[in-house]
Amino acid sequence: MNGAPTTVLLLRHAAHDWLGRGLAGRLPQVQLNAQGLQQAQALVRQLAGERLDAIVSSPQPRTRQTVAPLAAARGLPVAVVEELDEIDFGAWTGRRFEDLAGDAQWQAWNAHRASGTVPGGEAFVAVVRRAAQALAGLQAAHPGGRVLAASHADVIKAVACGATQWPVDALHAFDVPPCSVTQLEVGAGWWRMRQLAACCA
């Protein structure tokens, strides 16, 4: 069973007040808003027919809040996986998109993720690398199992690019809405996408 593929349901966290407005990044106080709490509750119903052997999450409060109702309903603990964390946006953390619009470095990072840099933050190639490490760890820990993994839009897009061999500079072609699920089959050293960003709630 150690080499058996694992099904990973990559869940983007539910809605919060920073969505569409700015870079929440790793700000510790970001919580789900009323809509997000409703989405988290709806997730319990939407995934009622799905077998889950484990639930894991990014360390951010918004991801852990998103899976909390589901974990309680299933009687499963939520393990934190650091490699699923949001991008470290460095000096851009907490900045509004309207304020970043004229920043040449921000424009370059969005146009060329493979080579763009974040001031004081994390290169996107590092995000791709740790996302792959997260998948490998889940497959090794749960061979043949089904795991729900709560993460963030760009981390999920990095995984989608890896699964489809789509260039990371074109990741804006993928839309990953809040509380959507991307389903992957993960083997030893490989993964493939079964479904991209299906909305559950």
N, C-alpha and C positions, 0 to 999 in steps of 0.2 A: 504493500500500500504506500510505501514511502515515495514512490515516483508517480502515484496517481494524481491526475490533474485536480485542482481545487477550483471551485466556482467562487469568484469574488464579486460581490455586489458593491460597487463603489458608489457611495451616496454623497452627494453634495449637501452640506448643511442647509437648514431651512432659512427663511428670510430674517433679516435684521435691518436696522435703520441706516446702515452705511451702504447698502446695496444701491448701485447706480450713482452714488454720490461721491465716494472717495475710497481710499485704500485703508481698510480696517487693519489689514495685515495681522500682526500678532498683538495688537492692543488688547490687554488682558480684560478690559471691562466690557467688551462687546458681547451682548446677550441677544437672544432671539426676541423679536418684537411680537405683538399679538398675532399677526399673521403667521409668523414662524412657529409659534407655539401651537397654533391650529394645524399647521402642516405636520408637525412632529406627531401630534395625536392621530392625524389622518393616516400617517405612515403605518401605524399599528394595524389598521383595517386593510390598507392597500397590500400589505405583505403577509396577510393572514394565511395565505395558502403556500407561502414559501418556507421550506425547511431551512433553518439556520442553526449551525453548530457553534458559532461564535460571533461576537460583535466586538469590533475594535474601532478606535477613534483617534483622530488628531488630538493633541492636547488642548486645543482651543475650546473655551467654554461653549461657543455656539455649536460646535460639532457634538460635544458631549450632551448638550441639552437636546439636540435633535434626536439622538438615539435613546435618550433616557426612558421615554414612555414605552418604546418597543422592547428595550432590555427588561424593564419591569414586567411587561406582559409575558415575556418568554422565560423569565427567571434566569436570565443570563447576565454574567458580569460584563462590564465594559473595560476592555484592556486598552491602554493608551499606547499608540505606536508613533514614536517621535518622527519617523520618516514620512508620515502622512500630514505633517504640519503644513500650515500656510507658508507661502514664500516670505522670507525675511526681506521686507521692503526697505530696511535701513532708514535713511533720511526721508524717504517718501512716506513712511508710516504715518497715518493720520492726516495725510494731505487730501484735499478735495480735488476731483478730476478737473474742475474748472481752473484751479490754481496751477495744475501741472500742465495744462494744455500748451502753454508757450515754452515749456522746458525742452530744449533740444535733446537732452539725454533721455528724457522720458519718451519722446517721439522715436528716438533711435532704438530704445529697448523694445518698444511695441512693434516696430517694423522688422527688427532683426534680433529675435529672442536668442538665437544660437550664439550671437557674439555681443549682444548688448550688456551693459553693466548697470548695476543698481548702486547708487552712492551709499557706501557703508553697509550694503546688503548682500544678497545672495544671487549668484549667477544662475541663469535658468538651466544651464547644463548640469548644475549641481542638483537642481530640483528633479530633473529627469533621472539622474543617477539614484537619488534616494527613493524616488517612487518605484524604480525597478527593485531596489533593495527591499522595500516594503512588501512588494508582491512575492518576491522570493521567500521572505520570512514567513508570510502567511501560508504559502504552499508547503513549506517545510514543516510548519507547526500543525497544519490541518490537511494532510494529504487525503484527497478524495472527499473533502468536506465542503461545506457552503458557509462562507464568511461574509458578513456585512461589514464594510469598512467606510467610516465617515471621514470625509476629507473636504477639499476645497477645489474650486473650479479649475484653476490653472494646474494644480497637481493632477487632477483627473484628465485634463487636456494633454498633459505630458504623457500620461499613460496611453491615451488614445493615439497620440502620434507614434508612440513606440509600437503599439499593436498593429497599426495600419501602415507603418513606415512612411507616414506623412511628415514632411519637414516641419520642425518646430516653428520656423519663421511664418508658417501659414496656419498656426493653431487657432487663429481667430475664425477660421472656417467652421470650427466646432462650437456649438452652443450647449452649455451645461447649466440649465436653470436650477434654482434652489430646490432642494428635496427631490432631484432627479436621480435615477439609478443607472449606472453604466455597468453592464454585466460582462465579465471576463472569464475565460477559462485559462488557468495558469498551471503550467507544468514546470518541470525542472529546467530552468534556463530559457523558457519561452512563455509567451502569453498571446492570446488572440481575443478579439472583441466579439461578443455575441450580440450585444445591443448597446447603442450609444444614447445616454441621457434620456431614458424613458421617464416621463413625469409620473410620480406616484401620488402626489398630493397637490 
